[in-house]
Amino acid sequence: IKVSRDTLYEAVKEVLQGSVAKPRKFVESVELQISLKNYDPQKDKRFSGTVRLKTLPRPKFSVCVLGDQQHCDEAKAADMPHMDIEALKKLNKNKKLVKKLAKKYDAFLASESLIKQIPRILGPGLNKAGKFPSLLTHNENLNTKVDEFRHPVPFYERCILLNKWRNWVLCLAVAVGHVKMTEDELVYNIHLAVNFLVSLLKKNWQNVRALYVKSTMGKPQRLY
Amino acid sequence: MEVLEEQLKVLSVSRRSRPEEPTYLLDVVLQPGGPLAVSCSNFSVRLHDRESLRPLGEFLGHSGPICGITFARRSSDLLFSGSADGSVRLWDVRRRGSNAVQTFGSDSTHSFCSFDLNCSDALLCAGTEQVDGEDSFLVFWDRRKAGADPLGVYSESHSDDITQVRFHPQDKDRLASGSTDGLVNVFDLSRGAEDEALLATLNSDSSAGAVCWCGPASSRLLCLSHDEGLHLWDLSRLDSDQPLSLFSAADTRSLELLPGGGGVDYLVGGSYLEEAELLLVVGGTKSGELHLMSCDGGGLRLLRSLEGGHASTVRCFLWDAQGEALVTGGEDAQLLLWKPGGEELTTGKKETMKSQSALRLKSRPHKKHAYQREKTT
């Protein structure tokens, strides 16, 4: 990694201090911004995917388990929201109700037997909301799965037009944490994210123009 | 499968076609008896002879990146191309260098990043980029109706760019779509409205890039994600208790596929070779090597590593079963033909195995007359 630990810690410190100095009504996210160079989105391979982080990048993250008997029992014991197949069938494929369900939770986990039936029972509502569940198997402990449910953080290209210079600058933003996390947690996540993203670029660091880290409302701190 | 594996094991570069301008070769398709069609990053579609790779002509007209090309099944004279310029065009291969015979369009906000033609050559479907930060669409046309509007759209099943659309090789009503939202959807179009047609939704937990029908009766789906993940699902298990996933790897780069450890740096794509019942997955390394692998429930297995081919990222490949050849195209603007025991006639790295025809060409007849003439002067 071409960013020293010192630089990372310094930048993260600045970001956290900035959010304390000007507290907001919500818990700010911390995001990593990467601007790319020598990359042509019209012909180079698409740069998109999910990066798996160690600590969840969201402060409050609600997961609902769409479970078979066993998974619902486990969810109940862990005090987690859950629904079984009968509860899903009661929605009667009603678009408004499915939309409401999608809005209620940040993510869904589903047992194998249920996940196969979701299109039939709920229709495409969860798809449309970008909340189709991930698979929950019986090999994993529910709590660890949710803790580990490194809610896949999507990253994708965004073209930003800089009015002054009429340049298309490619910039990606990836949520790596939030301001209630510790310095160590943020540094670790940023380290993971940067390494993973750079490894996918054709020319690795030659494709990176700059790296910044910032909180939602805060000032960007340059890393590279 | 064994015969094919043996052929793959002795592949080497036989022909090289290098266009004058630097352009990326993004996609290559072939219909038995016809020419090769290659889509280029300069928005053109080029034709090449299947055996010699000789350029035969090109089609210009698209004003945006081409997201895919395909020949009609029943006629290798008809070539379709889809583009981010919001059009799907039909070209007549016999009339090279001319304009498109037909153009299909839809709403002006639609930019296509995928398309396909069904196996009865009647239905066209294109997948759009996300529009207004909200919706993405699957757009359908009856390709037999010239200048007609789309038949309709599906708008509910994806929430982001639809990067691949693949009709089932035998079932004209079955369709799979993949998106950067991570989902692969399977539709049965004979059921009518979208929420009835949606049969299954599979989650790659990443960003779906390539989708390919494979396996016995083409009942399986291969999905490659943009961050080099791979998933193999068995749809025949939809109504059973068994899990749909046959094999899954979040990051194929971490798999030790090569002798001596190490793996691929990126995946080029997958293709199901029906006759041999082999799902061929091709991966590459930054140093330019290509690795041919077979994929099934047990994972990926290396069949053959190819060297001396491309100088940059390889973007497309196909196996020509009739010609027993592998065709690859890449960002170095090269189109390569690999044959069992093939030997390149022009400059380039050569393998030790020599084909009969190569030997014949190498041996030149002794010029008796020239020698005698030289001696007397």
Boltz contact constraints between the chains, C-beta under 6 A:
constraints:
  - contact:
      token1: [A, 42]
      token2: [B, 65]
      max_distance: 6.0
  - contact:
      token1: [A, 43]
      token2: [B, 24]
      max_distance: 6.0
  - contact:
      token1: [A, 43]
      token2: [B, 41]
      max_distance: 6.0
  - contact:
      token1: [A, 46]
      token2: [B, 226]
      max_distance: 6.0
  - contact:
      token1: [A, 48]
      token2: [B, 180]
      max_distance: 6.0
  - contact:
      token1: [A, 48]
      token2: [B, 207]
      max_distance: 6.0
  - contact:
      token1: [A, 48]
      token2: [B, 226]
      max_distance: 6.0
  - contact:
      token1: [A, 49]
      token2: [B, 206]
      max_distance: 6.0
  - contact:
      token1: [A, 49]
      token2: [B, 207]
      max_distance: 6.0
  - contact:
      token1: [A, 49]
      token2: [B, 226]
      max_distance: 6.0
  - contact:
      token1: [A, 49]
      token2: [B, 227]
      max_distance: 6.0
  - contact:
      token1: [A, 50]
      token2: [B, 206]
      max_distance: 6.0
  - contact:
      token1: [A, 112]
      token2: [B, 243]
      max_distance: 6.0
  - contact:
      token1: [A, 116]
      token2: [B, 238]
      max_distance: 6.0
  - contact:
      token1: [A, 119]
      token2: [B, 198]
      max_distance: 6.0
  - contact:
      token1: [A, 119]
      token2: [B, 201]
      max_distance: 6.0
  - contact:
      token1: [A, 123]
      token2: [B, 195]
      max_distance: 6.0
  - contact:
      token1: [A, 124]
      token2: [B, 156]
      max_distance: 6.0
  - contact:
      token1: [A, 124]
      token2: [B, 157]
      max_distance: 6.0
  - contact:
      token1: [A, 124]
      token2: [B, 195]
      max_distance: 6.0
  - contact:
      token1: [A, 124]
      token2: [B, 198]
      max_distance: 6.0
  - contact:
      token1: [A, 127]
      token2: [B, 157]
      max_distance: 6.0
  - contact:
      token1: [A, 127]
      token2: [B, 201]
      max_distance: 6.0
  - contact:
      token1: [A, 128]
      token2: [B, 156]
      max_distance: 6.0
  - contact:
      token1: [A, 128]
      token2: [B, 159]
      max_distance: 6.0
  - contact:
      token1: [A, 130]
      token2: [B, 159]
      max_distance: 6.0
  - contact:
      token1: [A, 130]
      token2: [B, 181]
      max_distance: 6.0
  - contact:
      token1: [A, 132]
      token2: [B, 183]
      max_distance: 6.0
  - contact:
      token1: [A, 132]
      token2: [B, 201]
      max_distance: 6.0
  - contact:
      token1: [A, 132]
      token2: [B, 203]
      max_distance: 6.0
  - contact:
      token1: [A, 134]
      token2: [B, 203]
      max_distance: 6.0
  - contact:
      token1: [A, 134]
      token2: [B, 205]
      max_distance: 6.0
  - contact:
      token1: [A, 152]
      token2: [B, 205]
      max_distance: 6.0
  - contact:
      token1: [A, 200]
      token2: [B, 227]
      max_distance: 6.0
